[in-house]
Amino acid sequence: MKASYNTEDIQRLLASSDELEIAHLFAYAKKVKNEIVGNKVYLRGLIELSNQCSKDCYYCGIRCGNASVQRYQISEKEVVDLAIKAHETGIGSLVLQAGERSDKEYVVFVEHLLQKIMQSTNAELGITLSLGEQEKDTYKRWKEAGAKRYLLRIETSNEELYKKLHPENHSYTQRLKGLEILKKLNYQVGTGVMIGLPFQTIADLADDILFFKNFDVDMIGMGPYIPHEDTPLYQYSKEIPTGEERLLLSLKMVALTRIILQNVNIAATTAMQTLDPQGREQAIQVGANVIMPNLTPAKYRENYFLYQGKPKVADDFNLSIKTLEQSLAKIGAVIAYREHGDSKHFASKNNQK
Ligand code: 5AD
């Protein structure tokens, strides 16, 4: 395998159907992962705080325009209790995710929630936020309250494609600005894209990887696009690659991202598991090193349908983590309990400062 890949190499590998070539790519990505970040899998317990959303993204099931969703907001107490339970189970980090809201009341709710989680868990959990685009002051307040990482997917690095996936008042430039601000505030910054979208080309996906590299992000979360029938983009479902093709493309994206970005954290995402029950394990095999077990109580989870077919897992998260541990053991990966598992890339950037 070559040490450095240019755009053409990336495009060719993404398009390749040569089984031997793909096997080599995957084996090399695994080797790079084991050498650079090791074979540990870091856990981020995912709590889907709320499906209330002010955005109207054409692909997403919880878009504000979808009237058939029952909206919910988990109470502070419930989230804090979940955080305590996660901490006791040995989960080192949490991801708090929700639809996008930026009203004052909500900003304060999240701020208090972060403070409460920190107080109740001896400030031992690493907290990641995935709460959409916010004002600089909000990002700052949430960081001061205890968050240290922020996920904000660019969704696609092709501005023209971005425009096709969102209403006119959703701005690509604004999103980029958000990522810039998060970086300046010294968050560990994560981004990512959806793979196999209508109108998306192999060249777009190759550019996405180069975007991650050029933007110097610390964490990547990406996965296949999965159509949701209550969304405007659903009408193009016949024009996208098959589920199998989208999963393979996603695995190639993980492998190439690992090879090209080296020391970042890469998540094996739920969308991969949706297309194949072993999708996350497959991603771990080809370069991913983070898994986000879903801790959202079942009664809420049913309404957090970003896309259809999201896996239903046991409400008892001790059990689902034990099951995960067993399936990871089969592929020689081990769960890192009680560790934050920060991005090595972030640490190396800070050492150079
Ligand atoms: N298919 C796959 N991923 C989706 N997301 C939203 N809708 C879909 C879909 N239909 C992803 C977006 C968002 C993340 C929280 O979920 O990338 O950033």
Boltz pocket constraint, residues with backbone or C-beta under 6 A from the ligand:
constraints:
  - pocket:
      binder: B
      contacts: [[A, 59], [A, 60], [A, 61], [A, 153], [A, 155], [A, 193], [A, 194], [A, 223], [A, 224], [A, 225], [A, 226], [A, 227], [A, 228], [A, 271], [A, 306], [A, 307], [A, 308]]
      max_distance: 6.0
